Amino acid sequence: MKTMNKSKIPVVRIDALLDKYDGVVLFPEKVASANEMLRTIGLPKTNKKRRRA
C-alpha cells in the first residue's frame, strides 16, 4: 500500500470499451435544458481578487 501511495502512476484504469461513448450525448434533454438556462440567465459572477502592482 505504501508503494501505491508513492507512485506517480494512477491506480485506476479506464476501460477502452468506454471509447464508444466519446462524442455521444447521452442525455440530450438535460443538455438542452442547461443550454437554455445559460442562454437566459448566463454564468454566475465570480469575485476575483485583483493584485496591486
PDB file of N, CA, C and O in Angstrom:
ATOM      1  N   MET A   1       0.826  -1.193   0.000  1.00  0.00           N
ATOM      2  CA  MET A   1       0.000   0.000   0.000  1.00  0.00           C
ATOM      3  C   MET A   1       0.869   1.254   0.000  1.00  0.00           C
ATOM      4  O   MET A   1       0.526   2.246  -0.644  1.00  0.00           O
ATOM      5  N   LYS A   2       1.980   1.219   0.711  1.00  0.00           N
ATOM      6  CA  LYS A   2       2.853   2.387   0.760  1.00  0.00           C
ATOM      7  C   LYS A   2       3.465   2.683  -0.601  1.00  0.00           C
ATOM      8  O   LYS A   2       3.663   3.845  -0.956  1.00  0.00           O
ATOM      9  N   THR A   3       3.765   1.631  -1.369  1.00  0.00           N
ATOM     10  CA  THR A   3       4.334   1.873  -2.692  1.00  0.00           C
ATOM     11  C   THR A   3       3.290   2.465  -3.629  1.00  0.00           C
ATOM     12  O   THR A   3       3.639   3.239  -4.521  1.00  0.00           O
ATOM     13  N   MET A   4       2.017   2.121  -3.450  1.00  0.00           N
ATOM     14  CA  MET A   4       0.969   2.698  -4.288  1.00  0.00           C
ATOM     15  C   MET A   4       0.803   4.179  -3.984  1.00  0.00           C
ATOM     16  O   MET A   4       0.528   4.962  -4.893  1.00  0.00           O
ATOM     17  N   ASN A   5       0.961   4.579  -2.736  1.00  0.00           N
ATOM     18  CA  ASN A   5       0.817   5.979  -2.362  1.00  0.00           C
ATOM     19  C   ASN A   5       1.962   6.827  -2.904  1.00  0.00           C
ATOM     20  O   ASN A   5       1.778   8.018  -3.159  1.00  0.00           O
ATOM     21  N   LYS A   6       3.120   6.245  -3.080  1.00  0.00           N
ATOM     22  CA  LYS A   6       4.283   7.000  -3.545  1.00  0.00           C
ATOM     23  C   LYS A   6       4.415   7.029  -5.058  1.00  0.00           C
ATOM     24  O   LYS A   6       5.153   7.859  -5.590  1.00  0.00           O
ATOM     25  N   SER A   7       3.719   6.147  -5.765  1.00  0.00           N
ATOM     26  CA  SER A   7       3.882   6.083  -7.213  1.00  0.00           C
ATOM     27  C   SER A   7       3.161   7.245  -7.885  1.00  0.00           C
ATOM     28  O   SER A   7       2.179   7.765  -7.356  1.00  0.00           O
ATOM     29  N   LYS A   8       3.648   7.642  -9.039  1.00  0.00           N
ATOM     30  CA  LYS A   8       3.067   8.746  -9.792  1.00  0.00           C
ATOM     31  C   LYS A   8       2.048   8.254 -10.820  1.00  0.00           C
ATOM     32  O   LYS A   8       1.356   9.062 -11.440  1.00  0.00           O
ATOM     33  N   ILE A   9       1.951   6.948 -11.002  1.00  0.00           N
ATOM     34  CA  ILE A   9       1.038   6.359 -11.972  1.00  0.00           C
ATOM     35  C   ILE A   9      -0.322   6.155 -11.295  1.00  0.00           C
ATOM     36  O   ILE A   9      -0.374   5.638 -10.179  1.00  0.00           O
ATOM     37  N   PRO A  10      -1.413   6.548 -11.939  1.00  0.00           N
ATOM     38  CA  PRO A  10      -2.719   6.354 -11.311  1.00  0.00           C
ATOM     39  C   PRO A  10      -3.048   4.875 -11.161  1.00  0.00           C
ATOM     40  O   PRO A  10      -2.657   4.053 -11.990  1.00  0.00           O
ATOM     41  N   VAL A  11      -3.767   4.549 -10.102  1.00  0.00           N
ATOM     42  CA  VAL A  11      -4.123   3.172  -9.816  1.00  0.00           C
ATOM     43  C   VAL A  11      -5.335   2.759 -10.640  1.00  0.00           C
ATOM     44  O   VAL A  11      -5.474   1.584 -10.982  1.00  0.00           O
ATOM     45  N   VAL A  12      -6.206   3.693 -10.963  1.00  0.00           N
ATOM     46  CA  VAL A  12      -7.430   3.405 -11.695  1.00  0.00           C
ATOM     47  C   VAL A  12      -7.135   3.365 -13.184  1.00  0.00           C
ATOM     48  O   VAL A  12      -6.453   4.240 -13.717  1.00  0.00           O
ATOM     49  N   ARG A  13      -7.655   2.343 -13.847  1.00  0.00           N
ATOM     50  CA  ARG A  13      -7.528   2.255 -15.301  1.00  0.00           C
ATOM     51  C   ARG A  13      -8.893   2.471 -15.926  1.00  0.00           C
ATOM     52  O   ARG A  13      -9.899   1.975 -15.419  1.00  0.00           O
ATOM     53  N   ILE A  14      -8.930   3.198 -17.008  1.00  0.00           N
ATOM     54  CA  ILE A  14     -10.181   3.456 -17.709  1.00  0.00           C
ATOM     55  C   ILE A  14     -10.333   2.406 -18.803  1.00  0.00           C
ATOM     56  O   ILE A  14      -9.431   2.183 -19.610  1.00  0.00           O
ATOM     57  N   ASP A  15     -11.487   1.775 -18.805  1.00  0.00           N
ATOM     58  CA  ASP A  15     -11.757   0.706 -19.753  1.00  0.00           C
ATOM     59  C   ASP A  15     -11.867   1.267 -21.168  1.00  0.00           C
ATOM     60  O   ASP A  15     -12.522   2.286 -21.389  1.00  0.00           O
ATOM     61  N   ALA A  16     -11.232   0.607 -22.115  1.00  0.00           N
ATOM     62  CA  ALA A  16     -11.229   1.060 -23.501  1.00  0.00           C
ATOM     63  C   ALA A  16     -12.603   0.921 -24.146  1.00  0.00           C
ATOM     64  O   ALA A  16     -12.861   1.556 -25.169  1.00  0.00           O
ATOM     65  N   LEU A  17     -13.481   0.118 -23.581  1.00  0.00           N
ATOM     66  CA  LEU A  17     -14.828  -0.035 -24.133  1.00  0.00           C
ATOM     67  C   LEU A  17     -15.662   1.231 -23.976  1.00  0.00           C
ATOM     68  O   LEU A  17     -16.682   1.389 -24.647  1.00  0.00           O
ATOM     69  N   LEU A  18     -15.238   2.127 -23.099  1.00  0.00           N
ATOM     70  CA  LEU A  18     -15.962   3.382 -22.912  1.00  0.00           C
ATOM     71  C   LEU A  18     -15.719   4.368 -24.047  1.00  0.00           C
ATOM     72  O   LEU A  18     -16.390   5.398 -24.125  1.00  0.00           O
ATOM     73  N   ASP A  19     -14.772   4.067 -24.923  1.00  0.00           N
ATOM     74  CA  ASP A  19     -14.485   4.955 -26.053  1.00  0.00           C
ATOM     75  C   ASP A  19     -15.671   5.090 -27.003  1.00  0.00           C
ATOM     76  O   ASP A  19     -15.762   6.072 -27.740  1.00  0.00           O
ATOM     77  N   LYS A  20     -16.580   4.117 -26.995  1.00  0.00           N
ATOM     78  CA  LYS A  20     -17.735   4.210 -27.886  1.00  0.00           C
ATOM     79  C   LYS A  20     -18.668   5.356 -27.487  1.00  0.00           C
ATOM     80  O   LYS A  20     -19.480   5.799 -28.300  1.00  0.00           O
ATOM     81  N   TYR A  21     -18.562   5.838 -26.246  1.00  0.00           N
ATOM     82  CA  TYR A  21     -19.384   6.949 -25.783  1.00  0.00           C
ATOM     83  C   TYR A  21     -18.722   8.301 -25.997  1.00  0.00           C
ATOM     84  O   TYR A  21     -19.304   9.328 -25.647  1.00  0.00           O
ATOM     85  N   ASP A  22     -17.522   8.327 -26.564  1.00  0.00           N
ATOM     86  CA  ASP A  22     -16.820   9.580 -26.811  1.00  0.00           C
ATOM     87  C   ASP A  22     -17.539  10.361 -27.905  1.00  0.00           C
ATOM     88  O   ASP A  22     -17.691   9.870 -29.024  1.00  0.00           O
ATOM     89  N   GLY A  23     -17.977  11.563 -27.588  1.00  0.00           N
ATOM     90  CA  GLY A  23     -18.665  12.399 -28.560  1.00  0.00           C
ATOM     91  C   GLY A  23     -20.151  12.128 -28.665  1.00  0.00           C
ATOM     92  O   GLY A  23     -20.818  12.727 -29.508  1.00  0.00           O
ATOM     93  N   VAL A  24     -20.700  11.237 -27.829  1.00  0.00           N
ATOM     94  CA  VAL A  24     -22.123  10.910 -27.866  1.00  0.00           C
ATOM     95  C   VAL A  24     -22.815  11.612 -26.707  1.00  0.00           C
ATOM     96  O   VAL A  24     -22.367  11.521 -25.564  1.00  0.00           O
ATOM     97  N   VAL A  25     -23.905  12.313 -26.999  1.00  0.00           N
ATOM     98  CA  VAL A  25     -24.685  12.968 -25.954  1.00  0.00           C
ATOM     99  C   VAL A  25     -25.678  11.943 -25.418  1.00  0.00           C
ATOM    100  O   VAL A  25     -26.581  11.508 -26.133  1.00  0.00           O
ATOM    101  N   LEU A  26     -25.502  11.558 -24.149  1.00  0.00           N
ATOM    102  CA  LEU A  26     -26.350  10.530 -23.579  1.00  0.00           C
ATOM    103  C   LEU A  26     -27.682  11.073 -23.072  1.00  0.00           C
ATOM    104  O   LEU A  26     -28.676  10.347 -23.058  1.00  0.00           O
ATOM    105  N   PHE A  27     -27.718  12.328 -22.659  1.00  0.00           N
ATOM    106  CA  PHE A  27     -28.932  12.925 -22.122  1.00  0.00           C
ATOM    107  C   PHE A  27     -29.207  14.244 -22.855  1.00  0.00           C
ATOM    108  O   PHE A  27     -28.933  15.313 -22.309  1.00  0.00           O
ATOM    109  N   PRO A  28     -29.739  14.188 -24.071  1.00  0.00           N
ATOM    110  CA  PRO A  28     -29.922  15.420 -24.844  1.00  0.00           C
ATOM    111  C   PRO A  28     -30.921  16.386 -24.214  1.00  0.00           C
ATOM    112  O   PRO A  28     -30.798  17.597 -24.395  1.00  0.00           O
ATOM    113  N   GLU A  29     -31.914  15.870 -23.475  1.00  0.00           N
ATOM    114  CA  GLU A  29     -32.892  16.757 -22.848  1.00  0.00           C
ATOM    115  C   GLU A  29     -32.225  17.610 -21.777  1.00  0.00           C
ATOM    116  O   GLU A  29     -32.508  18.803 -21.659  1.00  0.00           O
ATOM    117  N   LYS A  30     -31.347  17.001 -21.005  1.00  0.00           N
ATOM    118  CA  LYS A  30     -30.662  17.746 -19.945  1.00  0.00           C
ATOM    119  C   LYS A  30     -29.684  18.759 -20.525  1.00  0.00           C
ATOM    120  O   LYS A  30     -29.535  19.857 -19.988  1.00  0.00           O
ATOM    121  N   VAL A  31     -29.022  18.401 -21.609  1.00  0.00           N
ATOM    122  CA  VAL A  31     -28.100  19.332 -22.262  1.00  0.00           C
ATOM    123  C   VAL A  31     -28.872  20.515 -22.823  1.00  0.00           C
ATOM    124  O   VAL A  31     -28.421  21.655 -22.716  1.00  0.00           O
ATOM    125  N   ALA A  32     -30.026  20.259 -23.418  1.00  0.00           N
ATOM    126  CA  ALA A  32     -30.846  21.339 -23.956  1.00  0.00           C
ATOM    127  C   ALA A  32     -31.358  22.245 -22.843  1.00  0.00           C
ATOM    128  O   ALA A  32     -31.403  23.465 -23.002  1.00  0.00           O
ATOM    129  N   SER A  33     -31.743  21.650 -21.720  1.00  0.00           N
ATOM    130  CA  SER A  33     -32.216  22.438 -20.582  1.00  0.00           C
ATOM    131  C   SER A  33     -31.098  23.312 -20.020  1.00  0.00           C
ATOM    132  O   SER A  33     -31.323  24.481 -19.706  1.00  0.00           O
ATOM    133  N   ALA A  34     -29.908  22.759 -19.891  1.00  0.00           N
ATOM    134  CA  ALA A  34     -28.768  23.522 -19.368  1.00  0.00           C
ATOM    135  C   ALA A  34     -28.398  24.647 -20.320  1.00  0.00           C
ATOM    136  O   ALA A  34     -28.099  25.754 -19.872  1.00  0.00           O
ATOM    137  N   ASN A  35     -28.412  24.393 -21.612  1.00  0.00           N
ATOM    138  CA  ASN A  35     -28.100  25.433 -22.590  1.00  0.00           C
ATOM    139  C   ASN A  35     -29.131  26.550 -22.557  1.00  0.00           C
ATOM    140  O   ASN A  35     -28.781  27.721 -22.707  1.00  0.00           O
ATOM    141  N   GLU A  36     -30.394  26.201 -22.365  1.00  0.00           N
ATOM    142  CA  GLU A  36     -31.440  27.221 -22.280  1.00  0.00           C
ATOM    143  C   GLU A  36     -31.249  28.087 -21.040  1.00  0.00           C
ATOM    144  O   GLU A  36     -31.421  29.304 -21.106  1.00  0.00           O
ATOM    145  N   MET A  37     -30.894  27.472 -19.905  1.00  0.00           N
ATOM    146  CA  MET A  37     -30.627  28.245 -18.684  1.00  0.00           C
ATOM    147  C   MET A  37     -29.451  29.191 -18.885  1.00  0.00           C
ATOM    148  O   MET A  37     -29.511  30.352 -18.481  1.00  0.00           O
ATOM    149  N   LEU A  38     -28.396  28.706 -19.499  1.00  0.00           N
ATOM    150  CA  LEU A  38     -27.230  29.549 -19.740  1.00  0.00           C
ATOM    151  C   LEU A  38     -27.565  30.693 -20.684  1.00  0.00           C
ATOM    152  O   LEU A  38     -27.043  31.799 -20.538  1.00  0.00           O
ATOM    153  N   ARG A  39     -28.430  30.429 -21.646  1.00  0.00           N
ATOM    154  CA  ARG A  39     -28.802  31.467 -22.597  1.00  0.00           C
ATOM    155  C   ARG A  39     -29.626  32.565 -21.917  1.00  0.00           C
ATOM    156  O   ARG A  39     -29.438  33.748 -22.203  1.00  0.00           O
ATOM    157  N   THR A  40     -30.545  32.175 -21.013  1.00  0.00           N
ATOM    158  CA  THR A  40     -31.423  33.166 -20.396  1.00  0.00           C
ATOM    159  C   THR A  40     -30.799  33.821 -19.168  1.00  0.00           C
ATOM    160  O   THR A  40     -30.894  35.036 -18.996  1.00  0.00           O
ATOM    161  N   ILE A  41     -30.169  33.030 -18.326  1.00  0.00           N
ATOM    162  CA  ILE A  41     -29.638  33.552 -17.059  1.00  0.00           C
ATOM    163  C   ILE A  41     -28.175  33.963 -17.195  1.00  0.00           C
ATOM    164  O   ILE A  41     -27.774  35.018 -16.705  1.00  0.00           O
ATOM    165  N   GLY A  42     -27.390  33.140 -17.850  1.00  0.00           N
ATOM    166  CA  GLY A  42     -25.966  33.417 -18.008  1.00  0.00           C
ATOM    167  C   GLY A  42     -25.155  32.758 -16.911  1.00  0.00           C
ATOM    168  O   GLY A  42     -25.695  32.082 -16.036  1.00  0.00           O
ATOM    169  N   LEU A  43     -23.883  32.961 -16.969  1.00  0.00           N
ATOM    170  CA  LEU A  43     -22.980  32.395 -15.971  1.00  0.00           C
ATOM    171  C   LEU A  43     -22.979  33.252 -14.718  1.00  0.00           C
ATOM    172  O   LEU A  43     -23.179  34.464 -14.804  1.00  0.00           O
ATOM    173  N   PRO A  44     -22.758  32.652 -13.557  1.00  0.00           N
ATOM    174  CA  PRO A  44     -22.709  33.446 -12.330  1.00  0.00           C
ATOM    175  C   PRO A  44     -21.464  34.323 -12.294  1.00  0.00           C
ATOM    176  O   PRO A  44     -20.424  33.982 -12.858  1.00  0.00           O
ATOM    177  N   LYS A  45     -21.591  35.445 -11.625  1.00  0.00           N
ATOM    178  CA  LYS A  45     -20.457  36.352 -11.471  1.00  0.00           C
ATOM    179  C   LYS A  45     -19.482  35.749 -10.465  1.00  0.00           C
ATOM    180  O   LYS A  45     -19.890  35.166  -9.460  1.00  0.00           O
ATOM    181  N   THR A  46     -18.211  35.894 -10.743  1.00  0.00           N
ATOM    182  CA  THR A  46     -17.186  35.430  -9.805  1.00  0.00           C
ATOM    183  C   THR A  46     -16.410  36.631  -9.303  1.00  0.00           C
ATOM    184  O   THR A  46     -16.139  37.570 -10.051  1.00  0.00           O
ATOM    185  N   ASN A  47     -16.062  36.589  -8.051  1.00  0.00           N
ATOM    186  CA  ASN A  47     -15.275  37.670  -7.457  1.00  0.00           C
ATOM    187  C   ASN A  47     -13.823  37.253  -7.435  1.00  0.00           C
ATOM    188  O   ASN A  47     -13.421  36.398  -6.645  1.00  0.00           O
ATOM    189  N   LYS A  48     -13.054  37.849  -8.289  1.00  0.00           N
ATOM    190  CA  LYS A  48     -11.624  37.560  -8.325  1.00  0.00           C
ATOM    191  C   LYS A  48     -10.893  38.671  -7.594  1.00  0.00           C
ATOM    192  O   LYS A  48     -11.198  39.853  -7.751  1.00  0.00           O
ATOM    193  N   LYS A  49      -9.939  38.268  -6.807  1.00  0.00           N
ATOM    194  CA  LYS A  49      -9.117  39.257  -6.115  1.00  0.00           C
ATOM    195  C   LYS A  49      -8.111  39.833  -7.100  1.00  0.00           C
ATOM    196  O   LYS A  49      -7.429  39.101  -7.816  1.00  0.00           O
ATOM    197  N   ARG A  50      -8.034  41.136  -7.120  1.00  0.00           N
ATOM    198  CA  ARG A  50      -7.105  41.793  -8.029  1.00  0.00           C
ATOM    199  C   ARG A  50      -5.798  42.046  -7.289  1.00  0.00           C
ATOM    200  O   ARG A  50      -5.792  42.409  -6.112  1.00  0.00           O
ATOM    201  N   ARG A  51      -4.720  41.854  -7.980  1.00  0.00           N
ATOM    202  CA  ARG A  51      -3.400  42.124  -7.429  1.00  0.00           C
ATOM    203  C   ARG A  51      -3.021  43.570  -7.703  1.00  0.00           C
ATOM    204  O   ARG A  51      -3.230  44.092  -8.798  1.00  0.00           O
ATOM    205  N   ARG A  52      -2.479  44.181  -6.716  1.00  0.00           N
ATOM    206  CA  ARG A  52      -1.973  45.538  -6.923  1.00  0.00           C
ATOM    207  C   ARG A  52      -0.504  45.473  -7.237  1.00  0.00           C
ATOM    208  O   ARG A  52       0.249  44.748  -6.586  1.00  0.00           O
ATOM    209  N   ALA A  53      -0.101  46.212  -8.210  1.00  0.00           N
ATOM    210  CA  ALA A  53       1.304  46.186  -8.633  1.00  0.00           C
ATOM    211  C   ALA A  53       2.155  47.124  -7.812  1.00  0.00           C
ATOM    212  O   ALA A  53       3.361  47.223  -8.039  1.00  0.00           O
TER     213      ALA A  53
END
